[in-house]
Amino acid sequence: MKHINQPLVNKTKVFIHGEKIDIAKDEISDLIIQQPNKKFLGIWKFKLWAYQKPENGKDRSFKYWMREKFGEAPVYHDAQSTQNSLQQMKIYLDKTGHFNSKVWDEQNLKKNKLNITYHIDPANPYHIRKYSHRLTDSLLAVNIRRLSKTSLIKEGDIYNAFIIDKERDRIADSLKNVGYFNFNKEYIYFEIDSSLNNQKLDITLVIKDQKARSLTNPDSIVETPHEQFHLNKIYVNSNYDLLNPTNQTFDTLEINIQTDTNYTAQNTYYFLHQNELKIKPKIITQSLLLNSGDLFNLDAVKKTYRRLADLRIYKYSNIQFTLVPDSLNFSKKNLLDCRVNLARSKVHSYTLEAEATNSGGDLGLGGNLVYANKNIFRGSELFQIRLKGALEIQKQNSTSTITNDKFLFFNTLETGVEMSLSIPKFLIPIGLESFPKDFNPKTTVSTGINYQQRPKYRRYITNISFGYNWSQNEKIHHFFSPIEVNSVKVYPTPEFKVLLEEQTNMRLKNQYTDHLITALKYSFIYNDQDINKLKNFIYFRGNFETSGFLLKGFSMLAGISENNDGYNTLFNIRFAQYVRADFDFRYYTVISKEQKIVWRSMIGIGIPYGNSDDLPFEKGFYAGGANGMRGWKIRSLGPGSSPTDETTDQIDRIGDIQMEANIEYRFPIYSFVKGAIYLDAGNVWLLKENDFFPGGNFKLKNFASEIALDAGFGLRFDFNFFIFRLDAAMRLKDPANNVSSRWVSLKDGFNKLALNFGIGYPF
């Protein structure tokens, strides 16, 4: 189609007259139908260029491929689209309370390129003077009055039709949670009285009665009050056939489940079966938040769906409700029979996984061969055996003299085997009746052995763990591991062993010696993100762990003597004693679907005691790398203001205390390419003075001057299934320098520009 003499839409903008801070300019801009062709990095209209390229020159096959793959057709001005945009803006202003506003466009044409300015002159908004209800059903009125305490419509607010529509949805869903099974939002409407003076209006909520056939005259339709429904019998078909859902005959097994520790209350479920039940009924019933005699509750149905989805043995679930006919209903209540249909998935599976790894900024490739049994003890338990292998490129300090084996261009090898068992309930000593059903409890038992070959050492790690996790609600999650044992055997390379033997720094030596960790751990997570809503949200994680307390007590009670070095051992391995805690708080300011600002702060501290002089290497805190303090290489910042030299530059810098704060602005650039601008501040410190790291211990008077700063720009390549990240950061303040020269010049900052590669977002 030829567009003769039609100008290209070059630029559009919205100009709002007056001080109208209550109008969302971005939302109005989204109403513009004809948007100009997008610019790459805000500079070049690459998509338009790729589209038009085949029209000129040779090698058109490649250029047509470019058009098909990357091109975007030119946006030629259409007068009707401009008028439709103005009309949509007028409707939007009316819906947000700015009735009788004025909108118009201004066009500026230069060299067949058109710039369009949409002018908005909003009228003064109407405010809600009074919000009331008019209801004829007394029982319904009680529920509406209860809901009005949390109403989205508030007297004094600006009228907003979008909020009113959200209130309709909220009321309809809330009524479905108190038994109104047949209710929907179409029964709700609002009467608006805008005839008042001074830009005021009144809103009245009205709920229409439902329509039903007359009992006396079936040919006529009458209006009746809305009715509440209770659940009657709950049937479970745990072997539902998706290919033959109707032609199945069943026997019925009645299952009574105790619901409290006193055994005074129980729920009854009816299991439909043809042969022996393949899954223990109690595992299924603990996922059902539907009880006979309860009012119908939509939220309970949604939660039940989520709980059933967690049972890996099932690939499909469906919950149906049918009205109990009057001939079978001997109560005065409206009753619903509930039927839960569950289709099983295959019990056994074998999976080959390939993955990109990012261990603290060290990139690598990994692969797993996984065997899974989804019902090993007939309780939907998930048993897995995982064979792991990975190769990484571990960054080394530039002055390092340590040599190491190479695997292609990788210098780190990791391999191992893990076995785990996940059980969808609490095992002893915690009983199911001790917690509400919607806590979704799980018990996990795991063990494994891992071999790591790194530039400085080889290491064998054997682990055993036992723990629980449960969800208090959709926002709060708990993880508790009363038993987590890790045995670490370290074999330094000859070169690194010589370096360790030459050191007088016992802290460094202790980090690379054999040790045993017997930890008790607890983690708490709060996350109020709603993925269906563009709103700000908070993420918080707190971790606490302690190790060695019980072992030390047992050694003392049993009279086990210390070794020649003055330490207690188990299986000839010195066990660690420490207390460790860290807290990570993040606030996400959501600007739009693809733009947000992330504010993050974290603090951590680990205190060795008793049988340990220092924290184990893997329990220490570090800064630098791809996920924090990106102006430094991983484990190269700190501790405190300790300087770097050729000797210490070869040593990982691990601390007992860490404090860090970050701010990152994330924005779209082009298609799957996203951008980020960020600022990092923080450091790690020691609890005690150490001659090897002068200035490394924490002192409050030096705290501010020892905070490191960096700033940078990053690219995120978002492929949906995974995100690859490249960050370039420049140091702004380096506490390793003398006090007078800690602020880094622009030239020195660029000379020490740090590049970090990562998988996923840093936080």
Buried (B, 14 or more C-beta within 10 A) or exposed (E): EEEEEBBBBBEBEBEBEEEBEEBEBEEBBEBBBBEBBBBBEEEEBBBBBBBBBBEEEEEEEEBEEBBEEBBBEBBBBBEEBBEBBBEBBBEBBBBBBBBEBEBEBEEEEEEEBBBBBBBBBBBBBBBBBEBEBEBEBEBBBEBBEEBBEEBBBEEEBBBBBEBBBEBBEBBBBBBBBBBBBBBBBEBBEBEBEEEEEEBBBBBBBEBEBBEEEEEEEEEEEEEEEBBBBBBBBBBBBBBBBEEEEEEEEEEEEEBEBBBEEEEEEEBBBBBBBEEEBBBBBBBBBBBBBBBBEBBBBBEBBEBBBBBBEBBBBBBEBBBEBEBBEEEEEEEEBBBBBBBBBBBBEEEEEEEEEEBBBBBBBBBBBBBBBBBBBBBBEEBBBBBBBBBBBBBBBBBBBEEBEBEBEEEEEBBBBBBBBBBBBBBBBBBEEBEBBEBEBBBBBBBBBBBBBBBBBBBBBBBBBBBBBBBBBBBBEEBBBBBBBEEBBBBBBBEBBEBBBEBBEEBEBEBBBBBBBBBBBBBBBBBBBBBBBEEEEEEEBBBBBBBBBBBBBEBBEEBEEEEEEEEEEEBBBBEEBBBBBBBBBBBBBBBBBBBEEEBBBBBBBBBBBBBBEBBBBBBBBEBBBBBBBBBBBBBBBBBBBBBBBBBBEEEBBBBBBBBBBBBBBBBBBBBBBBEEEBBBBBBBBBBBBBBEEBEBBEBBBBEEEBEEEBBBBBBBEBBBEBEEEEBBBBBBBBBBBBBBBEEEEBEBEEEBBEEBEBEBBBBBBBB
